[in-house]
Amino acid sequence: MGRHNARLTGRVKRVVNERGFGFIVLDDSSVEYFFHFSGCKGCRIEDLNQGTRVSFVATSGTKGPRAEEIELA
């Protein structure tokens, strides 16, 4: 997986708690990033709800953009 070094900010668009993943959309709504709860850093799974503001490191997953090192913004 490739890594971009910049931290981005956005908001949680959708969470599927029973499957352990969700999606984050950038502030300008141009790109959607997949995240897995294992990518949380400094926040709990329970903290990530629809609309929650977060910062994260953008990476490239096998199926597209992925968020890692997720923290509350």
Buried (B, 14 or more C-beta within 10 A) or exposed (E): EEEEEEEBEBBBBEBEEEEEBBBBBBEEEEEBBBBBBEBBEEBEEEBBEEEBEBBBBBBEBEEEBBBBBBBEB
